[in-house]
């Protein structure tokens, strides 16, 4: 069997696949915000979905932009839990 790389690259950049991957990332981000510890609200407000172009496809990342994101994550694992919970639903 021979695969056409151009077909898979086109598929990976299609609007339908982009919508599905964005929806999945949004679901993870929403779970992360819902389960986040709240002190000042900056950590929660800093959880965002970012679009990136990779070599063969469009991807969406869930990232924390608050300066204390790494500290909160090291203590709570909030983003990992959100990813697991979103994957089950």
mmCIF file as gemmi writes it, N, C-alpha and C atoms, coordinates in Angstrom:
data_model
loop_
_atom_site.group_PDB
_atom_site.id
_atom_site.type_symbol
_atom_site.label_atom_id
_atom_site.label_alt_id
_atom_site.label_comp_id
_atom_site.label_asym_id
_atom_site.label_entity_id
_atom_site.label_seq_id
_atom_site.pdbx_PDB_ins_code
_atom_site.Cartn_x
_atom_site.Cartn_y
_atom_site.Cartn_z
_atom_site.occupancy
_atom_site.B_iso_or_equiv
_atom_site.pdbx_formal_charge
_atom_site.auth_seq_id
_atom_site.auth_asym_id
_atom_site.pdbx_PDB_model_num
ATOM 1 N N . UNK Axp A 1 ? 0.833 -1.163 0 1 0 ? 1 A 1
ATOM 2 C CA . UNK Axp A 1 ? 0 0 0 1 0 ? 1 A 1
ATOM 3 C C . UNK Axp A 1 ? 0.886 1.237 0 1 0 ? 1 A 1
ATOM 4 N N . UNK Axp A 2 ? 0.521 2.191 -0.815 1 0 ? 2 A 1
ATOM 5 C CA . UNK Axp A 2 ? 1.306 3.42 -0.914 1 0 ? 2 A 1
ATOM 6 C C . UNK Axp A 2 ? 0.434 4.613 -0.512 1 0 ? 2 A 1
ATOM 7 N N . UNK Axp A 3 ? 0.971 5.462 0.35 1 0 ? 3 A 1
ATOM 8 C CA . UNK Axp A 3 ? 0.23 6.623 0.823 1 0 ? 3 A 1
ATOM 9 C C . UNK Axp A 3 ? 0.667 7.874 0.072 1 0 ? 3 A 1
ATOM 10 N N . UNK Axp A 4 ? -0.285 8.732 -0.185 1 0 ? 4 A 1
ATOM 11 C CA . UNK Axp A 4 ? 0.009 10.019 -0.803 1 0 ? 4 A 1
ATOM 12 C C . UNK Axp A 4 ? 0.141 11.056 0.296 1 0 ? 4 A 1
ATOM 13 N N . UNK Axp A 5 ? 1.353 11.511 0.569 1 0 ? 5 A 1
ATOM 14 C CA . UNK Axp A 5 ? 1.589 12.469 1.65 1 0 ? 5 A 1
ATOM 15 C C . UNK Axp A 5 ? 0.782 13.756 1.455 1 0 ? 5 A 1
ATOM 16 N N . UNK Axp A 6 ? 0.654 14.202 0.233 1 0 ? 6 A 1
ATOM 17 C CA . UNK Axp A 6 ? -0.08 15.445 -0.041 1 0 ? 6 A 1
ATOM 18 C C . UNK Axp A 6 ? -1.536 15.332 0.393 1 0 ? 6 A 1
ATOM 19 N N . UNK Axp A 7 ? -2.13 14.155 0.219 1 0 ? 7 A 1
ATOM 20 C CA . UNK Axp A 7 ? -3.515 13.953 0.642 1 0 ? 7 A 1
ATOM 21 C C . UNK Axp A 7 ? -3.656 14.138 2.148 1 0 ? 7 A 1
ATOM 22 N N . UNK Axp A 8 ? -2.745 13.526 2.915 1 0 ? 8 A 1
ATOM 23 C CA . UNK Axp A 8 ? -2.823 13.614 4.373 1 0 ? 8 A 1
ATOM 24 C C . UNK Axp A 8 ? -2.506 15.027 4.863 1 0 ? 8 A 1
ATOM 25 N N . UNK Axp A 9 ? -1.605 15.715 4.183 1 0 ? 9 A 1
ATOM 26 C CA . UNK Axp A 9 ? -1.32 17.1 4.543 1 0 ? 9 A 1
ATOM 27 C C . UNK Axp A 9 ? -2.549 17.975 4.271 1 0 ? 9 A 1
ATOM 28 N N . UNK Axp A 10 ? -3.18 17.769 3.135 1 0 ? 10 A 1
ATOM 29 C CA . UNK Axp A 10 ? -4.393 18.518 2.806 1 0 ? 10 A 1
ATOM 30 C C . UNK Axp A 10 ? -5.495 18.223 3.819 1 0 ? 10 A 1
ATOM 31 N N . UNK Axp A 11 ? -5.647 16.97 4.175 1 0 ? 11 A 1
ATOM 32 C CA . UNK Axp A 11 ? -6.654 16.574 5.152 1 0 ? 11 A 1
ATOM 33 C C . UNK Axp A 11 ? -6.355 17.204 6.518 1 0 ? 11 A 1
ATOM 34 N N . UNK Axp A 12 ? -5.088 17.19 6.932 1 0 ? 12 A 1
ATOM 35 C CA . UNK Axp A 12 ? -4.693 17.75 8.224 1 0 ? 12 A 1
ATOM 36 C C . UNK Axp A 12 ? -4.91 19.245 8.319 1 0 ? 12 A 1
ATOM 37 N N . UNK Axp A 13 ? -4.981 19.911 7.192 1 0 ? 13 A 1
ATOM 38 C CA . UNK Axp A 13 ? -5.203 21.356 7.168 1 0 ? 13 A 1
ATOM 39 C C . UNK Axp A 13 ? -6.634 21.727 6.757 1 0 ? 13 A 1
ATOM 40 N N . UNK Axp A 14 ? -7.486 20.736 6.593 1 0 ? 14 A 1
ATOM 41 C CA . UNK Axp A 14 ? -8.855 21.011 6.145 1 0 ? 14 A 1
ATOM 42 C C . UNK Axp A 14 ? -9.659 21.698 7.247 1 0 ? 14 A 1
ATOM 43 N N . UNK Axp A 15 ? -10.691 22.406 6.834 1 0 ? 15 A 1
ATOM 44 C CA . UNK Axp A 15 ? -11.541 23.126 7.787 1 0 ? 15 A 1
ATOM 45 C C . UNK Axp A 15 ? -12.226 22.178 8.764 1 0 ? 15 A 1
ATOM 46 N N . UNK Axp A 16 ? -12.655 21.021 8.289 1 0 ? 16 A 1
ATOM 47 C CA . UNK Axp A 16 ? -13.327 20.059 9.151 1 0 ? 16 A 1
ATOM 48 C C . UNK Axp A 16 ? -12.428 19.53 10.248 1 0 ? 16 A 1
ATOM 49 N N . UNK Axp A 17 ? -11.212 19.156 9.888 1 0 ? 17 A 1
ATOM 50 C CA . UNK Axp A 17 ? -10.258 18.649 10.88 1 0 ? 17 A 1
ATOM 51 C C . UNK Axp A 17 ? -9.862 19.773 11.832 1 0 ? 17 A 1
ATOM 52 N N . UNK Axp A 18 ? -9.71 20.971 11.292 1 0 ? 18 A 1
ATOM 53 C CA . UNK Axp A 18 ? -9.372 22.11 12.147 1 0 ? 18 A 1
ATOM 54 C C . UNK Axp A 18 ? -10.475 22.367 13.168 1 0 ? 18 A 1
ATOM 55 N N . UNK Axp A 19 ? -11.735 22.306 12.747 1 0 ? 19 A 1
ATOM 56 C CA . UNK Axp A 19 ? -12.856 22.492 13.677 1 0 ? 19 A 1
ATOM 57 C C . UNK Axp A 19 ? -12.855 21.426 14.77 1 0 ? 19 A 1
ATOM 58 N N . UNK Axp A 20 ? -12.619 20.177 14.382 1 0 ? 20 A 1
ATOM 59 C CA . UNK Axp A 20 ? -12.608 19.085 15.369 1 0 ? 20 A 1
ATOM 60 C C . UNK Axp A 20 ? -11.485 19.251 16.387 1 0 ? 20 A 1
ATOM 61 N N . UNK Axp A 21 ? -10.299 19.58 15.915 1 0 ? 21 A 1
ATOM 62 C CA . UNK Axp A 21 ? -9.174 19.718 16.837 1 0 ? 21 A 1
ATOM 63 C C . UNK Axp A 21 ? -9.327 20.949 17.72 1 0 ? 21 A 1
ATOM 64 N N . UNK Axp A 22 ? -9.879 22.03 17.176 1 0 ? 22 A 1
ATOM 65 C CA . UNK Axp A 22 ? -10.141 23.237 17.981 1 0 ? 22 A 1
ATOM 66 C C . UNK Axp A 22 ? -11.185 22.931 19.05 1 0 ? 22 A 1
ATOM 67 N N . UNK Axp A 23 ? -12.222 22.203 18.676 1 0 ? 23 A 1
ATOM 68 C CA . UNK Axp A 23 ? -13.266 21.841 19.643 1 0 ? 23 A 1
ATOM 69 C C . UNK Axp A 23 ? -12.686 20.988 20.77 1 0 ? 23 A 1
ATOM 70 N N . UNK Axp A 24 ? -11.799 20.072 20.436 1 0 ? 24 A 1
ATOM 71 C CA . UNK Axp A 24 ? -11.171 19.229 21.467 1 0 ? 24 A 1
ATOM 72 C C . UNK Axp A 24 ? -10.307 20.072 22.4 1 0 ? 24 A 1
ATOM 73 N N . UNK Axp A 25 ? -9.539 20.997 21.843 1 0 ? 25 A 1
ATOM 74 C CA . UNK Axp A 25 ? -8.694 21.867 22.66 1 0 ? 25 A 1
ATOM 75 C C . UNK Axp A 25 ? -9.553 22.777 23.541 1 0 ? 25 A 1
ATOM 76 N N . UNK Axp A 26 ? -10.645 23.295 22.985 1 0 ? 26 A 1
ATOM 77 C CA . UNK Axp A 26 ? -11.553 24.135 23.776 1 0 ? 26 A 1
ATOM 78 C C . UNK Axp A 26 ? -12.143 23.353 24.946 1 0 ? 26 A 1
ATOM 79 N N . UNK Axp A 27 ? -12.466 22.093 24.703 1 0 ? 27 A 1
ATOM 80 C CA . UNK Axp A 27 ? -13.022 21.249 25.76 1 0 ? 27 A 1
ATOM 81 C C . UNK Axp A 27 ? -12.007 21.066 26.896 1 0 ? 27 A 1
ATOM 82 N N . UNK Axp A 28 ? -10.76 20.824 26.545 1 0 ? 28 A 1
ATOM 83 C CA . UNK Axp A 28 ? -9.706 20.67 27.553 1 0 ? 28 A 1
ATOM 84 C C . UNK Axp A 28 ? -9.531 21.984 28.321 1 0 ? 28 A 1
ATOM 85 N N . UNK Axp A 29 ? -9.489 23.103 27.598 1 0 ? 29 A 1
ATOM 86 C CA . UNK Axp A 29 ? -9.308 24.402 28.25 1 0 ? 29 A 1
ATOM 87 C C . UNK Axp A 29 ? -10.466 24.699 29.207 1 0 ? 29 A 1
ATOM 88 N N . UNK Axp A 30 ? -11.678 24.391 28.787 1 0 ? 30 A 1
ATOM 89 C CA . UNK Axp A 30 ? -12.836 24.615 29.659 1 0 ? 30 A 1
ATOM 90 C C . UNK Axp A 30 ? -12.78 23.75 30.908 1 0 ? 30 A 1
ATOM 91 N N . UNK Axp A 31 ? -12.378 22.488 30.752 1 0 ? 31 A 1
ATOM 92 C CA . UNK Axp A 31 ? -12.211 21.602 31.916 1 0 ? 31 A 1
ATOM 93 C C . UNK Axp A 31 ? -11.126 22.143 32.839 1 0 ? 31 A 1
ATOM 94 N N . UNK Axp A 32 ? -10.041 22.638 32.253 1 0 ? 32 A 1
ATOM 95 C CA . UNK Axp A 32 ? -8.937 23.177 33.058 1 0 ? 32 A 1
ATOM 96 C C . UNK Axp A 32 ? -9.387 24.41 33.833 1 0 ? 32 A 1
ATOM 97 N N . UNK Axp A 33 ? -10.143 25.271 33.19 1 0 ? 33 A 1
ATOM 98 C CA . UNK Axp A 33 ? -10.639 26.468 33.883 1 0 ? 33 A 1
ATOM 99 C C . UNK Axp A 33 ? -11.602 26.086 35.008 1 0 ? 33 A 1
ATOM 100 N N . UNK Axp A 34 ? -12.463 25.107 34.736 1 0 ? 34 A 1
ATOM 101 C CA . UNK Axp A 34 ? -13.45 24.684 35.741 1 0 ? 34 A 1
ATOM 102 C C . UNK Axp A 34 ? -12.778 24.046 36.957 1 0 ? 34 A 1
ATOM 103 N N . UNK Axp A 35 ? -11.691 23.331 36.746 1 0 ? 35 A 1
ATOM 104 C CA . UNK Axp A 35 ? -11.016 22.643 37.84 1 0 ? 35 A 1
ATOM 105 C C . UNK Axp A 35 ? -9.857 23.396 38.446 1 0 ? 35 A 1
ATOM 106 N N . UNK Axp A 36 ? -9.625 24.604 37.973 1 0 ? 36 A 1
ATOM 107 C CA . UNK Axp A 36 ? -8.454 25.367 38.419 1 0 ? 36 A 1
ATOM 108 C C . UNK Axp A 36 ? -8.636 25.943 39.814 1 0 ? 36 A 1
ATOM 109 N N . UNK Axp A 37 ? -7.555 25.946 40.584 1 0 ? 37 A 1
ATOM 110 C CA . UNK Axp A 37 ? -7.605 26.644 41.866 1 0 ? 37 A 1
ATOM 111 C C . UNK Axp A 37 ? -7.687 28.151 41.598 1 0 ? 37 A 1
ATOM 112 N N . UNK Axp A 38 ? -8.482 28.846 42.388 1 0 ? 38 A 1
ATOM 113 C CA . UNK Axp A 38 ? -8.65 30.283 42.159 1 0 ? 38 A 1
ATOM 114 C C . UNK Axp A 38 ? -8.162 31.051 43.373 1 0 ? 38 A 1
ATOM 115 N N . UNK Axp A 39 ? -7.183 31.887 43.129 1 0 ? 39 A 1
ATOM 116 C CA . UNK Axp A 39 ? -6.697 32.798 44.155 1 0 ? 39 A 1
ATOM 117 C C . UNK Axp A 39 ? -7.016 34.21 43.665 1 0 ? 39 A 1
ATOM 118 N N . UNK Axp A 40 ? -6.249 34.676 42.721 1 0 ? 40 A 1
ATOM 119 C CA . UNK Axp A 40 ? -6.498 36.009 42.153 1 0 ? 40 A 1
ATOM 120 C C . UNK Axp A 40 ? -7.294 35.923 40.856 1 0 ? 40 A 1
ATOM 121 N N . UNK Axp A 41 ? -7.379 34.714 40.278 1 0 ? 41 A 1
ATOM 122 C CA . UNK Axp A 41 ? -8.064 34.55 38.994 1 0 ? 41 A 1
ATOM 123 C C . UNK Axp A 41 ? -7.14 34.666 37.8 1 0 ? 41 A 1
ATOM 124 N N . UNK Axp A 42 ? -5.895 35.052 38.03 1 0 ? 42 A 1
ATOM 125 C CA . UNK Axp A 42 ? -4.947 35.224 36.927 1 0 ? 42 A 1
ATOM 126 C C . UNK Axp A 42 ? -4.592 33.895 36.256 1 0 ? 42 A 1
ATOM 127 N N . UNK Axp A 43 ? -4.441 32.846 37.046 1 0 ? 43 A 1
ATOM 128 C CA . UNK Axp A 43 ? -4.124 31.535 36.47 1 0 ? 43 A 1
ATOM 129 C C . UNK Axp A 43 ? -5.258 31.076 35.558 1 0 ? 43 A 1
ATOM 130 N N . UNK Axp A 44 ? -6.494 31.172 36.031 1 0 ? 44 A 1
ATOM 131 C CA . UNK Axp A 44 ? -7.662 30.759 35.242 1 0 ? 44 A 1
ATOM 132 C C . UNK Axp A 44 ? -7.759 31.589 33.963 1 0 ? 44 A 1
ATOM 133 N N . UNK Axp A 45 ? -7.593 32.89 34.078 1 0 ? 45 A 1
ATOM 134 C CA . UNK Axp A 45 ? -7.683 33.78 32.923 1 0 ? 45 A 1
ATOM 135 C C . UNK Axp A 45 ? -6.568 33.516 31.914 1 0 ? 45 A 1
ATOM 136 N N . UNK Axp A 46 ? -5.465 32.957 32.397 1 0 ? 46 A 1
ATOM 137 C CA . UNK Axp A 46 ? -4.324 32.696 31.522 1 0 ? 46 A 1
ATOM 138 C C . UNK Axp A 46 ? -4.388 31.378 30.78 1 0 ? 46 A 1
ATOM 139 N N . UNK Axp A 47 ? -5.406 30.569 31.003 1 0 ? 47 A 1
ATOM 140 C CA . UNK Axp A 47 ? -5.547 29.302 30.272 1 0 ? 47 A 1
ATOM 141 C C . UNK Axp A 47 ? -6.187 29.621 28.936 1 0 ? 47 A 1
ATOM 142 N N . UNK Axp A 48 ? -5.461 29.357 27.867 1 0 ? 48 A 1
ATOM 143 C CA . UNK Axp A 48 ? -5.962 29.695 26.543 1 0 ? 48 A 1
ATOM 144 C C . UNK Axp A 48 ? -5.619 28.643 25.501 1 0 ? 48 A 1
ATOM 145 N N . UNK Axp A 49 ? -6.326 28.72 24.386 1 0 ? 49 A 1
ATOM 146 C CA . UNK Axp A 49 ? -6.1 27.824 23.254 1 0 ? 49 A 1
ATOM 147 C C . UNK Axp A 49 ? -5.364 28.62 22.189 1 0 ? 49 A 1
ATOM 148 N N . UNK Axp A 50 ? -4.261 28.055 21.702 1 0 ? 50 A 1
ATOM 149 C CA . UNK Axp A 50 ? -3.429 28.732 20.722 1 0 ? 50 A 1
ATOM 150 C C . UNK Axp A 50 ? -3.33 27.876 19.461 1 0 ? 50 A 1
ATOM 151 N N . UNK Axp A 51 ? -3.515 28.494 18.321 1 0 ? 51 A 1
ATOM 152 C CA . UNK Axp A 51 ? -3.408 27.798 17.03 1 0 ? 51 A 1
ATOM 153 C C . UNK Axp A 51 ? -1.953 27.845 16.561 1 0 ? 51 A 1
ATOM 154 N N . UNK Axp A 52 ? -1.469 26.691 16.114 1 0 ? 52 A 1
ATOM 155 C CA . UNK Axp A 52 ? -0.107 26.589 15.576 1 0 ? 52 A 1
ATOM 156 C C . UNK Axp A 52 ? -0.148 25.803 14.269 1 0 ? 52 A 1
ATOM 157 N N . UNK Axp A 53 ? 0.699 26.18 13.372 1 0 ? 53 A 1
ATOM 158 C CA . UNK Axp A 53 ? 0.869 25.428 12.124 1 0 ? 53 A 1
ATOM 159 C C . UNK Axp A 53 ? 2.105 24.563 12.277 1 0 ? 53 A 1
ATOM 160 N N . UNK Axp A 54 ? 1.927 23.269 12.133 1 0 ? 54 A 1
ATOM 161 C CA . UNK Axp A 54 ? 3.078 22.372 12.133 1 0 ? 54 A 1
ATOM 162 C C . UNK Axp A 54 ? 3.416 22.058 10.677 1 0 ? 54 A 1
ATOM 163 N N . UNK Axp A 55 ? 4.348 21.194 10.482 1 0 ? 55 A 1
ATOM 164 C CA . UNK Axp A 55 ? 4.79 20.879 9.12 1 0 ? 55 A 1
ATOM 165 C C . UNK Axp A 55 ? 3.647 20.351 8.248 1 0 ? 55 A 1
ATOM 166 N N . UNK Axp A 56 ? 2.812 19.475 8.794 1 0 ? 56 A 1
ATOM 167 C CA . UNK Axp A 56 ? 1.793 18.811 7.987 1 0 ? 56 A 1
ATOM 168 C C . UNK Axp A 56 ? 0.355 19.099 8.38 1 0 ? 56 A 1
ATOM 169 N N . UNK Axp A 57 ? 0.134 19.87 9.437 1 0 ? 57 A 1
ATOM 170 C CA . UNK Axp A 57 ? -1.242 20.068 9.876 1 0 ? 57 A 1
ATOM 171 C C . UNK Axp A 57 ? -1.341 21.279 10.807 1 0 ? 57 A 1
ATOM 172 N N . UNK Axp A 58 ? -2.562 21.667 11.032 1 0 ? 58 A 1
ATOM 173 C CA . UNK Axp A 58 ? -2.86 22.722 12 1 0 ? 58 A 1
ATOM 174 C C . UNK Axp A 58 ? -3.133 22.05 13.343 1 0 ? 58 A 1
ATOM 175 N N . UNK Axp A 59 ? -2.542 22.582 14.401 1 0 ? 59 A 1
ATOM 176 C CA . UNK Axp A 59 ? -2.751 22.027 15.732 1 0 ? 59 A 1
ATOM 177 C C . UNK Axp A 59 ? -3.19 23.14 16.672 1 0 ? 59 A 1
ATOM 178 N N . UNK Axp A 60 ? -3.824 22.756 17.751 1 0 ? 60 A 1
ATOM 179 C CA . UNK Axp A 60 ? -4.233 23.698 18.786 1 0 ? 60 A 1
ATOM 180 C C . UNK Axp A 60 ? -3.647 23.244 20.107 1 0 ? 60 A 1
ATOM 181 N N . UNK Axp A 61 ? -3.054 24.181 20.835 1 0 ? 61 A 1
ATOM 182 C CA . UNK Axp A 61 ? -2.429 23.891 22.118 1 0 ? 61 A 1
ATOM 183 C C . UNK Axp A 61 ? -3.213 24.573 23.231 1 0 ? 61 A 1
ATOM 184 N N . UNK Axp A 62 ? -3.314 23.905 24.348 1 0 ? 62 A 1
ATOM 185 C CA . UNK Axp A 62 ? -3.871 24.528 25.547 1 0 ? 62 A 1
ATOM 186 C C . UNK Axp A 62 ? -2.672 24.91 26.39 1 0 ? 62 A 1
ATOM 187 N N . UNK Axp A 63 ? -2.57 26.192 26.702 1 0 ? 63 A 1
ATOM 188 C CA . UNK Axp A 63 ? -1.407 26.634 27.46 1 0 ? 63 A 1
ATOM 189 C C . UNK Axp A 63 ? -1.807 27.641 28.516 1 0 ? 63 A 1
ATOM 190 N N . UNK Axp A 64 ? -0.963 27.752 29.5 1 0 ? 64 A 1
ATOM 191 C CA . UNK Axp A 64 ? -1.155 28.734 30.553 1 0 ? 64 A 1
ATOM 192 C C . UNK Axp A 64 ? -0.185 29.876 30.345 1 0 ? 64 A 1
ATOM 193 N N . UNK Axp A 65 ? -0.683 31.101 30.425 1 0 ? 65 A 1
ATOM 194 C CA . UNK Axp A 65 ? 0.17 32.264 30.172 1 0 ? 65 A 1
ATOM 195 C C . UNK Axp A 65 ? 0.496 33.049 31.443 1 0 ? 65 A 1
ATOM 196 N N . UNK Axp A 66 ? -0.127 32.694 32.549 1 0 ? 66 A 1
ATOM 197 C CA . UNK Axp A 66 ? 0.168 33.387 33.798 1 0 ? 66 A 1
ATOM 198 C C . UNK Axp A 66 ? 1.569 33.004 34.267 1 0 ? 66 A 1
ATOM 199 N N . UNK Axp A 67 ? 2.256 33.918 34.913 1 0 ? 67 A 1
ATOM 200 C CA . UNK Axp A 67 ? 3.632 33.663 35.338 1 0 ? 67 A 1
ATOM 201 C C . UNK Axp A 67 ? 3.744 32.494 36.311 1 0 ? 67 A 1
ATOM 202 N N . UNK Axp A 68 ? 2.669 32.196 37.043 1 0 ? 68 A 1
ATOM 203 C CA . UNK Axp A 68 ? 2.753 31.102 38.028 1 0 ? 68 A 1
ATOM 204 C C . UNK Axp A 68 ? 2.176 29.78 37.522 1 0 ? 68 A 1
ATOM 205 N N . UNK Axp A 69 ? 1.938 29.672 36.229 1 0 ? 69 A 1
ATOM 206 C CA . UNK Axp A 69 ? 1.348 28.449 35.673 1 0 ? 69 A 1
ATOM 207 C C . UNK Axp A 69 ? 2.165 27.206 36.037 1 0 ? 69 A 1
ATOM 208 N N . UNK Axp A 70 ? 3.462 27.256 35.849 1 0 ? 70 A 1
ATOM 209 C CA . UNK Axp A 70 ? 4.297 26.069 36.131 1 0 ? 70 A 1
ATOM 210 C C . UNK Axp A 70 ? 4.233 25.691 37.611 1 0 ? 70 A 1
ATOM 211 N N . UNK Axp A 71 ? 4.183 26.663 38.482 1 0 ? 71 A 1
ATOM 212 C CA . UNK Axp A 71 ? 4.078 26.383 39.913 1 0 ? 71 A 1
ATOM 213 C C . UNK Axp A 71 ? 2.745 25.719 40.236 1 0 ? 71 A 1
ATOM 214 N N . UNK Axp A 72 ? 1.661 26.283 39.713 1 0 ? 72 A 1
ATOM 215 C CA . UNK Axp A 72 ? 0.332 25.702 39.946 1 0 ? 72 A 1
ATOM 216 C C . UNK Axp A 72 ? 0.269 24.289 39.379 1 0 ? 72 A 1
ATOM 217 N N . UNK Axp A 73 ? 0.778 24.103 38.178 1 0 ? 73 A 1
ATOM 218 C CA . UNK Axp A 73 ? 0.754 22.77 37.556 1 0 ? 73 A 1
ATOM 219 C C . UNK Axp A 73 ? 1.58 21.757 38.339 1 0 ? 73 A 1
ATOM 220 N N . UNK Axp A 74 ? 2.726 22.182 38.84 1 0 ? 74 A 1
ATOM 221 C CA . UNK Axp A 74 ? 3.566 21.244 39.596 1 0 ? 74 A 1
ATOM 222 C C . UNK Axp A 74 ? 2.893 20.789 40.885 1 0 ? 74 A 1
ATOM 223 N N . UNK Axp A 75 ? 2.032 21.65 41.439 1 0 ? 75 A 1
ATOM 224 C CA . UNK Axp A 75 ? 1.357 21.299 42.688 1 0 ? 75 A 1
ATOM 225 C C . UNK Axp A 75 ? 0.012 20.612 42.473 1 0 ? 75 A 1
ATOM 226 N N . UNK Axp A 76 ? -0.668 20.926 41.367 1 0 ? 76 A 1
ATOM 227 C CA . UNK Axp A 76 ? -2.036 20.422 41.198 1 0 ? 76 A 1
ATOM 228 C C . UNK Axp A 76 ? -2.226 19.476 40.017 1 0 ? 76 A 1
ATOM 229 N N . UNK Axp A 77 ? -1.427 19.6 38.967 1 0 ? 77 A 1
ATOM 230 C CA . UNK Axp A 77 ? -1.627 18.787 37.767 1 0 ? 77 A 1
ATOM 231 C C . UNK Axp A 77 ? -2.944 19.094 37.07 1 0 ? 77 A 1
ATOM 232 N N . UNK Axp A 78 ? -3.405 20.313 37.188 1 0 ? 78 A 1
ATOM 233 C CA . UNK Axp A 78 ? -4.713 20.7 36.668 1 0 ? 78 A 1
ATOM 234 C C . UNK Axp A 78 ? -4.867 20.435 35.165 1 0 ? 78 A 1
ATOM 235 N N . UNK Axp A 79 ? -3.893 20.807 34.358 1 0 ? 79 A 1
ATOM 236 C CA . UNK Axp A 79 ? -4.011 20.61 32.909 1 0 ? 79 A 1
ATOM 237 C C . UNK Axp A 79 ? -4.022 19.13 32.533 1 0 ? 79 A 1
ATOM 238 N N . UNK Axp A 80 ? -3.249 18.339 33.214 1 0 ? 80 A 1
ATOM 239 C CA . UNK Axp A 80 ? -3.239 16.893 32.947 1 0 ? 80 A 1
ATOM 240 C C . UNK Axp A 80 ? -4.592 16.285 33.288 1 0 ? 80 A 1
ATOM 241 N N . UNK Axp A 81 ? -5.138 16.666 34.432 1 0 ? 81 A 1
ATOM 242 C CA . UNK Axp A 81 ? -6.467 16.171 34.815 1 0 ? 81 A 1
ATOM 243 C C . UNK Axp A 81 ? -7.532 16.6 33.8 1 0 ? 81 A 1
ATOM 244 N N . UNK Axp A 82 ? -7.426 17.846 33.35 1 0 ? 82 A 1
ATOM 245 C CA . UNK Axp A 82 ? -8.398 18.36 32.364 1 0 ? 82 A 1
ATOM 246 C C . UNK Axp A 82 ? -8.307 17.576 31.061 1 0 ? 82 A 1
ATOM 247 N N . UNK Axp A 83 ? -7.104 17.259 30.638 1 0 ? 83 A 1
ATOM 248 C CA . UNK Axp A 83 ? -6.912 16.474 29.421 1 0 ? 83 A 1
ATOM 249 C C . UNK Axp A 83 ? -7.526 15.09 29.569 1 0 ? 83 A 1
ATOM 250 N N . UNK Axp A 84 ? -7.29 14.452 30.682 1 0 ? 84 A 1
ATOM 251 C CA . UNK Axp A 84 ? -7.86 13.119 30.935 1 0 ? 84 A 1
ATOM 252 C C . UNK Axp A 84 ? -9.384 13.168 30.995 1 0 ? 84 A 1
ATOM 253 N N . UNK Axp A 85 ? -9.913 14.15 31.694 1 0 ? 85 A 1
ATOM 254 C CA . UNK Axp A 85 ? -11.365 14.267 31.835 1 0 ? 85 A 1
ATOM 255 C C . UNK Axp A 85 ? -12.023 14.566 30.491 1 0 ? 85 A 1
ATOM 256 N N . UNK Axp A 86 ? -11.444 15.435 29.709 1 0 ? 86 A 1
ATOM 257 C CA . UNK Axp A 86 ? -12.001 15.763 28.393 1 0 ? 86 A 1
ATOM 258 C C . UNK Axp A 86 ? -11.942 14.558 27.466 1 0 ? 86 A 1
ATOM 259 N N . UNK Axp A 87 ? -10.934 13.726 27.615 1 0 ? 87 A 1
ATOM 260 C CA . UNK Axp A 87 ? -10.804 12.528 26.784 1 0 ? 87 A 1
ATOM 261 C C . UNK Axp A 87 ? -11.843 11.464 27.101 1 0 ? 87 A 1
ATOM 262 N N . UNK Axp A 88 ? -12.356 11.472 28.309 1 0 ? 88 A 1
ATOM 263 C CA . UNK Axp A 88 ? -13.36 10.489 28.714 1 0 ? 88 A 1
ATOM 264 C C . UNK Axp A 88 ? -14.76 10.87 28.271 1 0 ? 88 A 1
ATOM 265 N N . UNK Axp A 89 ? -14.976 12.179 28.069 1 0 ? 89 A 1
ATOM 266 C CA . UNK Axp A 89 ? -16.339 12.663 27.802 1 0 ? 89 A 1
ATOM 267 C C . UNK Axp A 89 ? -16.705 12.669 26.403 1 0 ? 89 A 1
